[in-house]
Amino acid sequence: EQSPLQQAAPPEQPILDELLEEIFLRLPTAADLARASMACVSFRRVVAGHAFRRRFRALHPPPLLGILDLPFIPAEPPHPSAAAARAYADAGADFWCSFLPSRERWGITDVRDGRVLLAGVPEGSIYPWGGSKLLRDFAVCDPLFRLYLVLPVIPDDLTALVHEPDITDVDYFLVPPAEDEDDGVSFRVMCLARCKTKLVLFVFSRGAGQWRTVAFDSGSELYWASRRYYWRRCFCRAFFPENRLLMLDIDRMKFSVVNLPIEPWPEEYEMTFVEAAKGSLGMFTIFDDFDEKQGGVVFHLWYGILRKDGDSANLWQANAMISLPLSYRHYRIMGVAGGYLLLQGIPKDLLLTSPSAEGKETDCFTLNLQTLQLERFCGTADMIYEDHLYAGLPPSLSVPTI
């Protein structure tokens, strides 16, 4: 006869893994998770699962590591992201994707989820962006694992849907995969052509392996008033003169619009849209004001949240006013990534046409979107014109994305 211990069935492995997942999800940072994964084989197996990684990334955005300029500009100590940025450098990450064949004919247009999107530069041109010509050649790269995938060219029957002289601007960007296609290596690429009275969206899905189009009749010509931002499965971009926000639902492939607050309206259209508490839509704007006590112009970040007031129209509610350091004559928003908003401050004594050789002159600051804490991120001797922000999990937690 068996003893009670012999009769007892051993615990099922899936139950243990589920408990470990719930514990690991409560770790505050990706660095903590990386250390836990090295404790034993069982911990590593749980952390390596794609479903777990997806849940962890949703709760803890991968840290912002740096800016894809030439060369790559990493986070500097004592910023919390500096150690992760150093780990990527030690791992030999090639952020400029020099491993892509004929690299000189490709230009970076977007960065997301550890991937870099490059567009083929037209013959006779230097850069692929900023023009009214629809580009058709694209490649997606993984800088850490030095992998790339060249996409099929957008077919002629799709490009014929837009009359090239009517194109005023084209935006090329990476998009998360559909939720039922999220296997860790799937992604989508979108090309949004802004024409005189309509928008035409070209969409490539790695899962489907082909391009398709979606059109939106705007009724009048749109003028962008902000960069493109991502919020809860939607891409959004402010436009004027209507003072509204254009929303693109990437799951339903439909456009919609949201009214923006009348005030404050930034003079240079420095607006940023983020995910606020409880999934609400948040908005930051930079504006200046004259402060007699400070003896000059001071800069602030105004933070508002979109609230629903019963059955009435959406209302923007002021949530915070954040003062920016005084020793700068201008600020510009560089983007949002890794749970941070990134700003570049231009010192009052900097002559942009004649940079000093004494060292770093412009400074970048991050605003933690959870705590609203402002910290110095990095510095550079030159202005940063490429606003591609790279965020990623520590190399020890990373897997190929292509």
N, C-alpha and C positions, 0 to 999 in steps of 0.2 A: 504494500500500500504506500502511495506517495505521500510525502509530508505536505503540509499547507504551502510551504515555500516552493516545493516542486510542482504543485498543482497550479500555483498562480502563474498566469500568462505574463510574459515580459511586456513592458510598455511598448506601444506601437510607436515607431519612429516619427510618423507624420505629426502625432500629437506633441511630441517633444519639439519638433521643428517649429510648430505653430507657436508654442510658448516662447521659444528663443526669438522668433520674429517679433513678437509683441514686446519683448524686453529690449531688443536692439532698436526698435522704432523709437524708443524713449531716450536713446542716447542723444545728447544735444547737438553734436557736430559730426561731420563726415570723418574728421580726424579721430574722434573717439571710436567710431565704427571700424575704422581701419585697424586700430590697435586691438580691438576685440576680435577681429577676424583672424589675427595672427596667433591667438591663444591656443587653438587646437583645430584639428581637421573638421570636426562637427560644426564649429562656429563658422569656419571658412565656407563650408558647403551651403549653409543657410544664407550667408551674406552674398554668395555668388549667384543665388537664384534671381532670375530676371524679375519675377513678380515682386519679390521683396525689394529689389533695387528701385523699382518703379514707385512703390509705396514710400520708401525712404526719401526719394527725391521730391515727392509731392509734399512731404512734411518739412524736409530740410534741403533747400535749394543748394546745389553744388556751389562751392565758394567761387567768387569772382577772382580770377587769377591774374588778369592783365588785359592789355589793349593790343590788338593786332595792328600795329603800325610797323614801320620799317626802321629799326628792328622791333621785335616784340618788347613791350614795356610791362614788366611784372609788378605785382604788388610789392611794396617795400616795408620792412620792419618799421614800427611795431604793429602794422596792420594785421589783423587776424588771418588774412589770406596769404601773408608772405611765405609761411612755411610750405603751404601747398604749392605755391608758384615755384619755389625753389625745388621741390620734389619733381615737378614736371621738367624743369631744366636739367636736373640730374638724370632723369629718365630718357633724355635725348629727344623730347618732343620737338617736331619741326612745324612750328606754327605757320610758317610761310609756305609750307607745302612744296618745297623744292624738289621732292621726289616725283611730282606730277610731270609726265613727259611734256616737252616743249613748254616748260613753265612760263617762259617769257610771253607767251600769247594768252595767258590766263590772268584775270584780275579778280580779287576777292570782292564779293558783293554782300555776304552775310555769314553769320556764325550762330550756331544754336546746337545745344545738346551734344557738345563735343565734336561737332562736324563743321566743316568750312565749305561754303558754296562759292564756286568760281565760275565766271562766265568767260567765254571766248572773246578776246579783244578783236574787234573788226580790223581788217587790214588798213594800215595807215593811221590807226588810232593808238593812243597810249593807255586810256582807261576805258572800261566797259560801261561805267555808270555815268549818270548825269546827262544822257542824251535822249533824243526822241526816236531812236532807231530800235526796233525790237530785235534783241539778240536771240539766237537759237541754239547755241552750243553751251553746255554746262557740264561741270564735273563736281563731285562731292568728295571731300577728303577727310580722313581721320588723322590729325597731326600726331597723336601719341603713338599709334600703331603703324603710321606711314602707309596707309591704305587709301585707295582712290577708286572711284567708279565714274566713268564717263557716260552721261545720259544720252539716250537717243535724241536726235535733232527734232525740234518742233516741226511737225509735218506742214507741207505747203497748204493743204486744205484748211488747216486751222489758222495759220497766219493770214490767209486770205480774208478772214473775218474782220480784220482791221485795215483801214486805209492809212498807209504809213504817213502821208502828209497831215492826217488828223491827229496823230499821236503827239501829245505834249510832254509826256514823261512816262518812264517805265521803271517799276520797282521789282527787284529780284530777291527772293528770300526763301529761307528754309521753314518748313512747317512740320509740327509733330504729326505722326501717322494717325490714321483713324484708330479709335480705341480697340477695335477688333483685329487690327493689324499690328499692334504694338508688340513686336517680338525682340526689340533691342537693336535691330539692324534696319528696320523699315523707316521710311521718312517720306516726306513730300516736298516738292519744289514748286513755288508759285511765281508767275510773272504777271504783274498787274499793270496793264497798259491803260494809262489815263488819256482818253481822247477828248475832243471838244465837248461832247454832250453825253458821253457814255464811258463806262469802265468795262474792259474785257480782261478776264482772268484766265490765264493758261495754267493748268495744274498737272503736274507729273506725280504719280504714285509709284513707289518702287514695287509695292505689292502687285499692282496691275501692270506695271511695266510700260505704260503708255501715257500720252498727253490727252487732256480734254479741256473744254472751255466753258466759262460761265460769263454772262453779260449782265450789266446793270445800267439801265437808262437813268442818268442823273437829271435830265431835263435842262440842265444848264452847266456851264463850264465850272469845274472845281479847281480851287487853288489850295494846295496843301499848306497847313499852318503848324504842322508838327511832324516829328518823325513817326515811324510806325512802331507800335507797341503791342504787346501780347497780354491778353487778360482772359482767363478762364475759357479756353478753347475759341477765343476770338482775337482777331487782329483789328486794331483800331487806329485811326488817324484823323486828326482834326482838320477841318477845311473852312475856308471863308469865301465869300463874305457872309454866308449864312450862319457862321458861328456855331457849327454843329460838329458832331463826332461820327465818322463813318465806321460802322462795325461790320466785320466779315466773320460770320460763323463758319469755322473750318470743317464742321461736321455736316451741317445742312447745306453748305455752300450757298448761303444767302447773305445779302447785304441789308443793313438797317441803319437808322440814324438816331442819335441821341443829342438833345439840346445841351449846349455848354453854358456855364454861368456867364452872366453879362459882365460881372466884375469879380475878381480882377482879370483884365485882359492884358496879357504881357505885351509890351511894346514891340518886342522882336519875336513874338510867337514861340517863346521857350516854354512849351507845355509837355508834360510827361503823364502817362496814364499807367496805373499799377493796380495790383490786386490788394485791396485794403482788408480790414478785419471782417471776418465772416463772409469772405468772397465778394464784398462790395467793390464797386469801381471807384478808385481813388485818382485824384488829379493833383499834380504839382505844377506850379508856375513860378518863374523867377520874375520879380519886378523890383524896381528901385524907388527910393524915396529920399527926400532931403531931410537930414536930421541936423537941426541947428546945434544941438549939444555936441554932436560928433564933428561938426564943422564941414559937412559935405554929404555926398550921396552914400547911402547904405543899401545893402541888398538883403532880400528876404526870400524864403521859399514859402509860398502859400500852399496849404494842403487842404483840399476839400474832398468830401465823400458824397457819392450819389445816393440819395435816400428815396425810397418810395413812400409817398404820403397818401395812403389809402388808394382810392380810385383816381386821384388827381395826377397831374403830370409829375414826372420825376423832378426832385429838388436837390440842388447841391448845397451841402451843409459844410461850413468852414470847420475844420477839425484842429488845425495847428498853424502857427506862424513861426517859422524857424529863421533866426538871424544867422547870416553868413559872416565869416571873418571880414574885418574892416580893411585889411591891407591890400585889397584887390579892387581894380577899377571896373571889372566886368566878370561875369560868370556865364558859362554856357553848359547846357545839359548834354552829356555825351551818351546817355542811354541807361538801361536798366538790365541787370543780370545778377544771378547769384544772390538774390535777396537784397541787392543794393541799388541805389540810384547814384550814378557817377557824374560829378561836376568837375569842370576845369575852371580854375581861377586865374585871371590874368593880373599880375601885380601892377600897381600904379606906376612904378618906375621902369616898366619894361617897354622898350622900343621894339615893336614887332618887326620893323624893317631892318633892324640892326641888332641881332641877338648878341648878348654879351658872351665872352668866352670864359667867364668866371665859373660857370657851372649851371646848375639847374635854376630855371627862372620861372616856369609856370608850375603850378601845383594842382593835383587832382585830389578830390575829396569824395568819400563815399558817405551816403546817408543810409543807415540801416533802416529798412522799411518796417521792421517790427518795433524797434526801440526809438527810431528817429534820432539816433546818435550820429553825430558828424565826426568823421575821422579822416586824417590825411591818408591817401592811398599810394601816391607816387609823385615823382617830379620829373621834369624833362627840360632840356635846354631849348626846345623848340615847341611851337604850337603843334597840337595833335589834330590832324584833319580827318584821319580815319577813325570812325567811332565804333569799330567792331570789337565788342567786349567778349572775352573768352572766359567761360566758367566750366569747371569740371570737378569730378570726384578725385580723391587722391589716386595716383597711379596704381597703388596696390589694390584698389577697389574697381579699377576701370577694366572694361572689356571692349573689344573691337565694336565700333558702331556702324561698320559697313560690311 
